[in-house]
Amino acid sequence: MRDLTNYKVEAPGPITLRGRFVTLEPYEAGRHLKALWEGLGGLGVNALTRYFPNNDFTGIDDFGAWLENARTQSSFVTLVFRDNASGRIVGMASYMRPDPKNGVVEVGSVAHAPDVQRSPLTTEAHYLMARHVFEDLGYRRYEWKCHNENEPSKRSAIRYGFTFEGVFRQHVISKGANRDTAWFSMIDGEWPLLKKAFETWLSPENFDEAGRQRRRLEDIRADIPAGVAA
């Protein structure tokens, strides 16, 4: 049993995380709002945020106000995804509901532009966020939660290596209706295996000349022996 008597971590803060495909930058309205709005498709963002608890956005000002409120009122640390090849802003995700006392934080408010969904870029973005949580901050638990009807989000969580833990029935009221919330997590003891799988999948050798994956992330993870070291 790990001795956690003196366990102490800090809440996530603004951070830049760089990878081969993507750079994650801390959201700043003056630098990113217009590019993020356009990168997510303008009013088309409402299709991407269909399962968010807030009402649909009416325009860029409404979207910007929501992001600012998330930062000031809810302590979200929102990171935007910049495509290293094109320089475009193509997505976002936030560290949410930090609980430093217990070393728990959630990733949420995830939105990927349609043209980068299920791509190396988005996979690398979530790898970088998880690595920061476990290796830089020393957290014990990293959570992913979503509307239980959001099947794409649930598939993404499983693909990235989060473990499904159950459904919280009538967890919150969302857009005037009951919302059941599916909960997923990964924990620090699992991270060495998950990290190895991410890095193996992201390696150049895993892609053919057309950029297609040779092996699925889930298959790579399943083939790694339990207890593997990073």
LINCOR-V938543 format. One line per field, one symbol per residue. ss: DSSP state (2 for helix, 1 for strand, 0 for the rest). phi: phi as a letter, one per 20 degrees, with the letter a starting at -180 (. if undefined). psi: psi as a letter, one per 30 degrees, with the letter a starting at -180 (. if undefined). Layout:
ss->???
phi->???
psi->???
//
This chain:
ss->00000000000000001100011111002222222222200222222200000000000222222222222222001111111000001111111111100001111111110222000222222222222222220000111111100022222222220011111111111100111111111112222222222222220222100000100022222220000000
phi->.fedgdfbcdfgcgbdcdcfebcecffcgfecgfffgffenmffgfffdgeffffgferffffffffffffeedmfdeddddfffdnfecrbacfclfcfgdmcbddblebdggfdfldgffffgffffffffeeeemfebcdccbgfeefgffffgfffofefdpdeflfbeclmbfcededcbccgfefgfffffgfffffgfecefenefecfgfffffeefgnfef
psi->kkjgegkkllkklkkkkkaeflkkkkkkeeefeeeeeefggbffffefgeglfllkkfaeeeeeeeeeeeeefggkjkkkjkjfefflkglllkklhkieeghklkkahkkkkefgkhleeeeeeeeeeeeeeeeefglfkklkklkffieeeeeeeeefgkkkfakjkhelkkhglkkkkkkllkleffeeeeeeeeeeefkefgkafggkkekkeeeeeffkkkgkl.
//
